[in-house]
Amino acid sequence: MKILIVGSGIIGINYGWALSEAGNDVTHLVRPGKGDQCKGTIHLDVIDDRKGHKKHNFVEYAIKCTEIITPANDYELIMLPIHFYQMEDTLQMLLPLAEKAIFLDFGSNWEGTEAIEKLVPKEHLLLGFPYGGGSIQNGTYVTYLGPKVYLGTADGVYTQTLEQIRSLFTSADLKTDVPDNILHLIWTSHAGAIGLSAGLAKAGSVTAFLRDRALMVECHTVVRELFQLHRLRGVNPYRYLDLAFLWIVPAWLFIPILRTFCAFNAGVPRALAHGIRPGRDSGAIYHVMMKTADELGFNLPRAKAMAAYLQYE
C-alpha cells in the first residue's frame, strides 16, 4: 500500500518503520525546509512486542520524506499522528491533493469528529490509537512498539475501509482492536495520559516517579477525577479495560502493578518517558478538558493542582 505519514514524530516513525518493513511504500510529509533532516537513515532503538519479532532492535530506518505532495502521488492511506488542534488545517491542505485516500486520525481527539466530517467523506475517515510511544534521545528514537493498534469509525459501523486498514496492520503483524466506540476509548486514554504526564513531569524521570509513592497516589486520584468528567459526557471509561485497568484498582494496588509492568516489560518505561516533557499536546488536551468541565459545571481541583506540570497556558 502507498502510505503518507504526516510528520516524523515518535508515533509516525514507529509505525512508518513497521509498515515499511512489511513491504509498504511509506513516505513522511515534513514541513518545508525540514526535508534535509530526513536524508539517509534514522536511528531506532525499538522494544518490539509483536509476536514472532525480535524483542530489542537497533535498526536504521531508511526514511523517505517529502515536503510537498501532488494528486499524482496517488496515496492510498494518509496517517495523521498529529495533535488534535492541527487536524483541520492539515486536512484542508491535504484533501484537494489526495481526494481518493483513506484518512486515519491516529492520535489525540477530545472534541469529536463533527468538524472533521465536514471535510472528509465519512467513507474515507477512520480513527485510531497507537499502543506504544517513546522519546528522542541524542538523535535516536528510543521507542516501544506494542503488539496492536486500536481502530474504528466515528459512528461505530464496521466498513470495508476499516477492514482494509485492519488487513494492512495485520500484514505488519500488528493486531487490531475495534472497540465499540473508538472516540470514547481515545478520551479514556487521554485521562490516563494527563494524570501520568503530570506526575512524570513533576518527578523528572520515570525512575523517580515510580519511587514516589505519594506522587503516584496523587496521579491516580487525578485520573479517577477525570473519569468522573467522562461520565458526565456519557462515557463509561471502565468499558475499555486495556486503558482503564490501572485506574479501576485502588491506588495502593495501582502502585505495585505499574512498578511490575515497568520491571518486566522494558517497553513500558519507554512509553512513559514521553510524559516527562509533556509539551504542547498535553497542555492543549488539559485545556480542552478544563473547558469541558467548566461547561458542565464540574470542578476538577486535583487536576487543576497539577496544571503547572502540564505546561498549561
Secondary structure, 3 states (H helix, E strand, C coil): CEEEEECCCHHHHHHHHHHHHCCCEEEEECCCCCHHHHCCCEEEEEEECCCCCCCEEEEEECCCEECCCCHHHCCCEEEECCCHHHHHHHHHHHHHHCCCCEEEEECCCCCCCHHHHCCCCHHHEEEEECCEEEEEECCEEEEEECCEEEEECCCCCCCHHHHHHHHHHHHCCCEEECCCCHHHHHHHHHHHHHHHHHHHHHHCCHHHHHHCHHHHHHHHHHHHHHHHHHHHCCCCHHHCHHHHHHHHCCHHHHHHHHHHHHHHCCHHHHHHHHHHCCHHHHHHHHHHHHHHHHHHCCCCHHHHHCHHHHCCC
